């Protein structure tokens, strides 16, 4: 069992945000973009995350990866179609239409008393990728807070052994993450009924991802101020940025839609554009990101603690 002192763990995460901020953003952006590429529909993506989370929440939490992906179907017996739109905070008619499309695509079944998630549905979510990528990310993150005796293969072995436990907490966090960003857009000057909130989020995170990957590492002063650190990460001199066509390639969102949303974000000073017509995040955009991160951090911390519990056979010392 790995010895971990919990008393100072949250403080360590906060104090080392200047080192782990990039890791967190990279992992989150890649996960969201890759899942959208596979599902290619923002409402179906949110429904899919919610349905699997709901199944996991009310079923055995120690099902292994091999057992979960080998199941031919997953039955949800305590959830009605008509209630889903309220639980994920999306328009009723849109959710009803997308659920019917999932049924017609033979991914789920609605048998009145229960909802059945078929094997094809499970395959759509690319669960193996989540285990692999998270294990690498989590091991790097732990090194940044001076816990360097937990290797990726140990993380992945424990995740795969109790895969449903991991996914329950992972999807709970992702639903919270999406909800915070959607509410942030709805409650700000960015509220626009003609725009998909998730597409705005996807475009925003793809620009963040590009800036982290294409710009040199920064040296930040020793600070726990998220805003100062994020401004250092995203608003340095000679920012490379990313074109509308590249954003479209990354997100699978049609280029005209990308251009329309980017123009809207430019108008509201969330993005900037350089002479090469490449987009990057403005100071206002960084402030919006940071405000959301502050709300998300506590839930993120709880999720990471649950993963550490998993690695420690669900016992923290």
N, C-alpha and C positions, 0 to 999 in steps of 0.2 A: 504494500500500500504506500502511495506517495504521501509524504507528510506535508500538509499545507496549513499554514496559520491563517485562519479566516479573518481575524481581527483587523489586520491591515490590508487585506486583499483588495477591497473596494478603493481604498486610498491609493494603493499601488496602481490600479487601473487608471485612476484619474491623474495621478502624478506623471504617469508615463504616456499620457495621451499624445504628446508630441511625437512619440515613437510608434505607438500602435494605431494612431489615427489613419494613416495611409493603409495599413493592413486591413482595418475594419472596413473602410470605404471600398477598397479594391474587392474584397470578398463579397460584400453586399451587392455592389454594382454588377459583378460578374454573375452572381447567382440569379439576380432578378432578370438581367438581360438574356441569359441562356435559357431560363425557363420560358420567357416570352417568345423567344425564337422557336421553341418547340411547340408551344400552344397557339401562338400567333393571334391571340384575341384577349384583350385586357379583362373583360368581364369573366370569360371562361377561366382565365388564370386565377382570379380571386375566388371564384366558385370552387375551382379544383383544390386550391390550398385549403379552403374552409372545409370542404367535404372530407378530405383525408384527415385533417386535424380533428374534426368532429368524431370520425370513426375511432381514431387513436385514443382520444380523450376518454371514451366510454368502453374501451376494451383493454385487454391485458397489456401492461406496459413493458414486458420483457421479451417480446417476440423478436427473434433474430432477423437479420437482413435476409438470409437465405429463406427462412420460412415465410416472411412477409411477401417477397417477390414471387414466391412459388404458388401463392394462393390464387385460385381461379377467380375469386370474387370476395369483396368485402361488404358485409351487410350493415347498414345503419338503420336501427329500428326505432330510434327516439328523435327523429327529425322529419318534419313535413316540408314538402316543396314550397308551400305557401309561406313558410316562416323564414326561409333562407335570406330573402331580400332585406328583412329587418336586421338580421344578425350580421350581415356584411355591409349594411348601410348603402345599398344601391337601389335604383328605381325598380319597383316591383315588376313592371312590364318587361323591362330589359332582362332582368334575371330570369323571368319565366321563359322568355324567348330563347335565351342561351341554354337553359336547362333542357328545353325541348330539343335543341340542336345537339346537345351532348347525348341525349337519348337516341336521336336519329343516327348519330355517328357510331352507335353501338358501344359507347364508352361507359354509360350508366343506364340503369333501369329504375323506373318509378313504379313500384307495386303498391301504391297507396299506403300500406302499413309500414313499408320500408323502402329505403333507397339502396340500390346495389351498385357498387363500384366494380367494374369488370377489370380483368387482367390488362386489357389494352389501356385502360385509364391509368393504372399503376405505372405501366411502361412509359406513358406520356410524361410523367413527372420526373423521369430520369433520376431515380433515387440513388443509384450507385454513384453518380457524379457528386451528389450532395455529401455522401460519406467521404469520398476521396478528397474533395476540395476542402471540406471543413476540417478534416484531420490535419492537412498541411497548414492551413491558416491558423488553427488553434495552437499548434505546436510552436509556430513562429511567434504568436502573440505571447505565449507563456515565457518564452525566452526573453522577451522585452521587459517582462516584470520579474526577471531573475529566477524563474522556475524553469531550469534548463535540463531537468532529468526526466521529462516526459516527452518521449519520441513519437513521431507521427504514427508508427506502426502500433504503438501501445494505445494511442487515441483511437485509431481506426478499429483495432481489435475489440475494444470495449464498446464502441458505437455499434459495430456490426453484431455483437453478441446481444445487445439490448437495443436494437434499432428502433423499435416502436417508442421506447422511452425517449430516445434522442429526438426523433421526429416530432413527437408531441410538443416538446418544448421549443424545438426549432420553428415549427409552423406557428405556434402560439406567438413567438416573437415576430415572425414575418407578418402575421396579420396585424399585430400592434404597429409595426413599422409602417405598413401601408396606410393604416387608419390615421396615424399621426400626420403623414404627409398629405393625405387627402383632405383632412380637416384644416390643415394649414393653408392649403390652396383655397378651400371653400370660404375660409374666414378672412382672406386677404383680398387685396386689389386684383389678385390673379383669378378670382372666381369668374368663371365663364361657362355658361351652360352649353356652348357650342364645342367646347374642348373636353377631351377625355382626360381626367385627372391622371390616370395611370400612364397615358402616353406622354403627358407633360413630365411626369416623374422619370420615365424611361429616357427621354431625351436629355433631361437634366443630369441624370446619373451617367449617361454615356459620355457627356462632355466632361464631367468630373473624372471619369475613368481615363479618358484620353489625356487630360492634363497631368494626372499622377504618373501615367506611364511614359509620357513624352518629355516631361520636364525633369531636370536634374534634381537630385535630392537636396533638400534645404537644410540649413542649420538654424534651429529655433532656439531662442533663449529659454532658460529654465523657467517655465511657467505652466500653470494649470488652467490658464485662460483659453477655453476652446476657440473663442473668436480670434484671438491673436494668432493662434497656431494655424487655424484654417485660412486666415488671410495670408499667412506665410506660404502655405501649401498652394493656394490657388491664384494668388494675385502677385506673383513675382514679375520682374521685368522680363521682356522677351518671351511672353507666353506663346506657345505654339498654336494652341487652339485646334479646332476640328471643323471640317466642312459639312454642309448639309448632306451631301452624298455619302460621306463616311458615316455620319450618324444613322442614315437610312440603312446602310450595309450592316451596321452593328445591331440595330434594333429591329430590323425587318419592317419598320414603319415606312410607308411610301414617301418618297422624297417630297412631293408637294405638301403632304401633311407635316413633315418635319420643318419645311420652310415656313409654313403658316404658323406653326407653334413657336418657332424661333423668332419670327417677326413680332409675335405677341409678347414674348419674353424680353425682346429688345425694347419694345415700346414701354414696358413696365420696368426697365432698367435692371432686370435680373441677369441678363446676358450682355456681353459686349461683342463687337465684331471688329476684326483688324483689317488691314489693307488687303490681305489675301482672301478676305471673306470667310475667315475661320472664326468660329464662335468660341468664347470662353466665358467663365463666370465672373460677374461683376462683384463689387463690394456688397451691394444689396443682396445678390444671390448668395454670397457667403454668409451674410447675416441670417437669411431665411434658413439655410442649411444648418447653421449653428443652433438656432432656436429649436429646430426640430430634434437635433442631436441631443440637446439637453433633456428634452422630454423622453427621448428613447433610451438614454444611457442607463437609467435605473432598471428598465426591463431587460436591456442588453446584459447588464451585470447579473441579474437573476438567472438569465438563460445560461451564461457562462458558468455560474456556480452550479447549476444543475448538471452541466457537462462534467465538471470536476467531481461531482458526486458520483456520476456514472463511472468515471475512471477509478475512483476510490471505492468501488463496489457499494456506492450509495451511502458511504459513511465518511463524513468529514471530520478531521481531527484538528 
